[in-house]
């Protein structure tokens, strides 16, 4: 195992439309599973490719296992990469694909066979070793690609959107397989995806990138419950967070929020945080589960635009303060399309953002 350090790593391009990475600092601890996530073009794949040596850095340093590697060829970095498109040789069997790199390195045949058979056993593809890629399903091909990486016994595993070509059901199965494999191998892993569900379910730590910079990093729970910016709040979570305009007012001598015609008293801690914003606009971030089923007599109610039954929950769509919103409720508490939905807000869980900077208040 080995840690990975990016020290002020930058990447610039001649094309003005390409994402520039400027001074990226990131420390991935030995044995940690870190997911780089963000929208298309944010720089996550470029960052991974710089770690792998497939892209040259324009500035800064990359260290793997306390050795500077940014000037080394990919084969000298002791990494293994699993690609989105599997990159399997169609004319070779599964066993030949998995052993190709070892044969190039001229390892002993018995050792090659041992490594291939062990990886195949762990990945449950022992029965496929004599088949060719065209005879395999997408999930089986991805297992072969993972096996090819495993047999090299690398210091670091790199995954570049490995599940994006699979259907939704298979993606879920492969997420479980990758997480199980990491727990077994305890290998340092850097994983790139645009799918925040993959990030939340796989990662020990998530790094959210935006326009070539780190917006926030932390555990999945930290990013979900305490987003540092509006961007992170909107990107992490499915269904996504609701954002509502509000004003900080004084109610009974204490700061409160005026949300449409609703007055929301604040906790002592939250009131102190917004005291400097009295008379100013803020943005309230509420996840769908932060709307709770209310009482028609004592809480506010909204017309239901649409109610989507999702099995254990119902997603109720409505408009509040001129903004389309969604609340996640128990089916027995949800009103049907066209009805009025009583709601209250879990005030201790909402997020507040400065509308000018996008930073959390």
C-alpha positions in Angstrom: 0.0 0.0 0.0 1.0 3.6 -0.6 -0.2 7.1 -0.1 -0.6 9.6 -3.0 0.1 13.3 -2.7 -0.6 16.0 -5.2 1.4 19.2 -4.3 0.2 22.3 -6.1 -0.4 20.3 -9.2 -1.5 22.4 -12.2 -2.5 21.7 -15.8 -2.9 24.3 -18.5 -3.9 23.9 -22.2 -3.5 26.0 -25.3 -7.2 25.8 -25.9 -9.2 28.4 -23.9 -12.2 26.0 -23.7 -10.3 23.3 -21.8 -10.5 23.1 -18.0 -7.4 24.5 -16.3 -6.3 22.8 -13.1 -4.5 25.3 -10.8 -2.6 24.4 -7.7 -4.3 21.2 -6.7 -3.4 19.9 -3.2 -4.6 16.5 -2.2 -3.3 13.8 0.1 -4.8 10.3 -0.3 -3.8 8.1 2.6 -2.5 4.6 2.3 -5.4 2.1 1.9 -8.0 4.9 1.5 -10.8 4.8 -1.1 -11.1 8.4 -2.5 -13.6 9.3 -5.1 -13.1 12.4 -7.3 -16.6 13.6 -8.4 -18.0 16.5 -10.3 -19.8 17.5 -13.5 -18.4 16.8 -16.9 -15.4 19.0 -17.6 -14.5 19.7 -14.0 -11.0 18.2 -14.3 -11.5 14.9 -12.4 -10.4 12.6 -15.3 -7.4 14.9 -16.1 -6.4 14.7 -12.4 -6.5 10.9 -12.5 -4.6 10.7 -15.8 -1.9 13.0 -14.3 -1.5 10.5 -11.4 -1.3 7.7 -13.9 1.2 9.5 -16.1 -1.1 9.6 -19.1 -1.1 13.4 -18.9 1.9 15.6 -18.1 1.6 18.0 -15.2 2.2 21.7 -16.1 3.4 22.5 -12.6 3.6 20.9 -9.1 4.6 17.5 -7.9 3.0 14.0 -7.6 4.3 11.6 -5.0 3.4 7.9 -4.6 4.7 5.9 -1.7 7.1 8.8 -0.8 8.6 8.8 -4.3 8.2 11.6 -6.7 6.7 10.2 -9.9 5.5 13.1 -12.1 8.5 12.8 -14.3 8.3 8.9 -14.5 6.7 6.9 -17.2 3.4 5.2 -16.3 4.9 1.7 -16.1 7.4 3.0 -13.5 4.7 4.4 -11.1 3.5 1.0 -9.8 -0.2 1.8 -10.5 -2.9 -0.1 -12.3 -5.8 1.6 -14.1 -9.3 0.3 -14.9 -10.8 2.2 -17.8 -14.4 3.0 -18.8 -14.2 0.9 -22.0 -12.5 -2.1 -20.4 -9.6 -2.0 -23.0 -9.5 -5.8 -23.4 -7.8 -7.5 -26.4 -10.5 -9.2 -28.4 -8.3 -12.0 -29.8 -7.1 -13.1 -26.3 -8.8 -15.2 -23.7 -9.7 -13.9 -20.3 -6.6 -15.5 -18.8 -4.4 -14.1 -21.5 -5.9 -10.6 -21.0 -5.3 -10.8 -17.3 -1.7 -12.0 -17.6 -0.6 -9.8 -20.5 1.3 -7.3 -18.4 2.9 -10.0 -16.3 4.1 -11.8 -19.4 5.6 -8.6 -20.7 7.4 -8.2 -17.4 8.7 -11.8 -18.0 7.4 -13.2 -14.6 7.7 -16.9 -14.0 4.9 -18.8 -15.6 3.9 -20.6 -12.4 3.7 -17.2 -10.6 1.6 -15.7 -13.5 -0.8 -18.7 -13.3 -1.0 -18.4 -9.5 -1.9 -14.7 -9.7 -4.4 -15.1 -12.4 -6.2 -18.0 -10.7 -6.3 -16.1 -7.4 -7.7 -12.9 -8.9 -10.2 -15.0 -10.9 -11.3 -16.7 -7.7 -11.8 -13.5 -5.8 -13.7 -11.9 -8.7 -15.7 -15.2 -9.3 -14.7 -15.5 -12.9 -12.7 -18.7 -12.7 -15.1 -20.4 -15.1 -14.5 -17.7 -17.8 -10.7 -17.9 -18.1 -10.9 -19.7 -21.5 -13.5 -17.3 -23.0 -12.9 -14.3 -25.2 -14.3 -10.8 -24.5 -17.1 -11.1 -27.1 -18.5 -14.0 -25.2 -18.8 -12.0 -21.9 -21.4 -9.6 -20.6 -20.6 -6.1 -19.7 -20.2 -6.9 -16.0 -18.0 -9.9 -16.7 -15.7 -7.7 -18.9 -15.4 -5.2 -16.1 -14.4 -8.0 -13.7 -11.7 -9.1 -16.2 -10.4 -5.5 -16.4 -10.3 -5.4 -12.6 -8.6 -8.7 -12.5 -5.9 -7.5 -15.0 -5.2 -4.7 -12.5 -5.2 -6.9 -9.5 -2.6 -9.4 -10.8 -0.1 -6.7 -11.0 -0.3 -6.1 -7.3 0.1 -2.3 -7.7 0.6 0.3 -5.0 -2.4 2.3 -6.2 -5.6 1.4 -8.1 -7.0 4.0 -10.5 -10.6 3.7 -11.8 -11.8 6.1 -14.6 -15.6 5.9 -14.6 -15.6 2.1 -14.8 -19.3 1.6 -14.5 -20.7 4.3 -16.9 -21.2 1.8 -19.8 -23.4 -0.6 -17.6 -27.1 -0.5 -17.1 -28.5 0.7 -13.7 -29.0 -2.7 -12.2 -25.6 -3.9 -13.1 -24.0 -0.6 -11.9 -25.5 -1.3 -8.5 -24.1 -4.9 -8.4 -20.7 -3.7 -9.5 -20.6 -1.0 -6.9 -21.0 -3.7 -4.3 -18.3 -5.8 -5.9 -15.8 -2.9 -6.0 -16.5 -2.0 -2.4 -16.1 -5.7 -1.3 -12.9 -6.0 -3.3 -11.4 -2.9 -1.6 -12.2 -4.1 1.8 -10.5 -7.4 1.0 -7.4 -5.9 -0.6 -7.2 -2.7 1.5 -5.5 -1.1 -1.5 -5.1 2.7 -2.0 -7.8 3.5 -4.6 -8.6 6.7 -6.6 -11.9 6.5 -8.4 -13.4 9.0 -10.8 -17.1 9.3 -11.5 -19.7 11.9 -12.4 -22.3 9.8 -10.6 -22.7 11.2 -7.1 -24.5 8.0 -6.0 -21.3 6.0 -6.7 -19.4 8.6 -4.8 -21.6 8.4 -1.8 -21.8 4.6 -1.6 -18.1 3.7 -2.4 -15.9 6.4 -0.9 -14.1 6.7 2.4 -13.6 10.3 1.3 -15.2 12.3 -1.5 -13.4 15.2 -3.3 -15.8 17.4 -5.2 -14.2 19.2 -8.1 -15.5 22.3 -10.0 -13.7 24.1 -12.8 -10.4 22.5 -11.9 -10.5 23.3 -8.2 -11.5 21.4 -5.0 -14.9 22.7 -3.8 -14.9 20.5 -0.7 -13.6 17.2 0.5 -14.8 15.0 3.4 -16.7 11.8 4.2 -19.9 11.3 2.2 -21.9 12.1 5.3 -20.0 15.4 5.9 -20.6 16.6 2.4 -24.3 15.6 2.5 -25.1 17.1 5.9 -22.7 20.1 5.9 -22.0 21.3 2.3 -19.5 24.1 2.3 -21.0 25.7 -0.9 -24.2 25.9 -2.8 -22.5 23.9 -5.6 -21.7 21.0 -3.4 -25.1 21.1 -1.8 -26.8 20.9 -5.2 -24.4 18.3 -6.6 -24.5 15.8 -3.7 -27.8 14.1 -2.9 -30.5 12.5 -5.0 -33.1 13.9 -5.3 -31.2 17.1 -5.2 -31.5 19.9 -2.6 -34.2 22.5 -2.9 -33.0 26.1 -2.9 -35.4 28.8 -1.7 -35.0 32.6 -1.4 -35.5 34.0 2.1 -34.8 37.2 4.1 -33.2 37.4 7.5 -35.6 39.4 9.7 -36.1 40.1 13.4 -39.0 38.3 15.1 -39.6 38.8 18.8 -36.2 40.4 19.2 -34.3 37.5 17.6 -33.1 36.8 14.0 -35.5 34.6 12.0 -36.1 33.7 8.4 -38.9 35.0 6.3 -39.6 32.4 3.6 -42.4 33.5 1.4 -45.1 34.3 4.1 -43.6 31.7 6.5 -41.6 32.9 9.5 -39.0 30.4 10.7 -37.5 31.0 14.2 -33.9 29.9 14.4 -31.8 28.0 17.0 -29.4 30.1 19.1 -26.4 28.8 17.1 -28.0 29.5 13.7 -29.4 32.9 14.8 -25.8 33.9 15.8 -24.5 32.8 12.4 -27.0 35.0 10.5 -27.2 38.0 12.8 -24.9 39.9 10.5 -27.3 39.3 7.6 -30.4 40.9 9.1 -32.3 42.7 6.4 -30.4 40.8 3.7 -31.4 38.0 1.4 -30.1 34.5 1.9 -30.7 31.2 0.2 -32.2 28.3 2.2 -31.1 24.8 1.2 -33.6 22.0 2.1 -33.2 18.4 1.1 -36.5 16.7 0.2 -36.4 14.8 3.6 -36.1 18.1 5.4 -39.8 18.8 4.6 -41.9 16.9 7.1 -45.6 16.0 7.1 -47.3 18.8 8.9 -50.6 19.6 10.6 -53.2 21.3 8.5 -54.3 23.5 11.4 -50.9 24.6 12.7 -48.4 24.3 9.8 -48.3 25.7 6.2 -49.8 23.8 3.2 -49.0 23.9 -0.5 -50.9 22.7 -3.6 -49.5 19.3 -4.8 -48.4 19.5 -8.5 -47.5 15.8 -8.6 -47.0 12.9 -6.2 -44.5 10.1 -7.3 -44.8 6.9 -5.4 -41.3 5.4 -5.0 -42.2 2.4 -2.9 -41.1 3.2 0.7 -41.4 6.9 0.1 -43.4 9.4 -2.0 -41.9 12.4 -3.7 -44.3 15.3 -3.5 -43.7 18.1 -6.0 -45.0 21.6 -5.3 -44.1 25.3 -5.6 -42.9 27.4 -2.6 -41.7 31.0 -2.8 -42.0 30.7 -6.6 -39.5 27.8 -6.7 -40.4 24.2 -7.8 -39.6 21.9 -4.8 -39.8 18.3 -3.8 -40.6 16.7 -0.4 -39.9 13.1 0.5 -42.7 11.8 2.7 -44.1 8.5 3.9 -46.8 7.3 1.4 -49.5 7.5 4.1 -48.7 11.2 4.7 -48.5 12.3 1.1 -51.5 14.0 -0.6 -52.5 13.1 -4.2 -52.1 15.4 -7.3 -54.2 18.5 -6.9 -54.6 18.2 -3.1 -53.1 20.4 -0.4 -50.1 19.1 1.4 -49.5 20.2 5.0 -45.8 20.6 5.7 -43.4 21.8 8.3 -39.6 22.3 7.9 -36.9 20.6 9.9 -35.2 23.9 10.8 -32.2 22.3 12.6 -31.2 20.5 9.4 -31.5 23.2 6.7 -28.5 24.9 5.1 -28.0 28.6 4.5 -26.0 30.2 1.8 -24.8 33.6 0.9 -26.5 34.3 -2.6 -23.5 36.5 -3.7 -20.7 34.1 -2.8 -22.4 30.7 -2.7 -20.6 29.9 0.5 -22.4 28.4 3.5 -23.3 30.8 6.3 
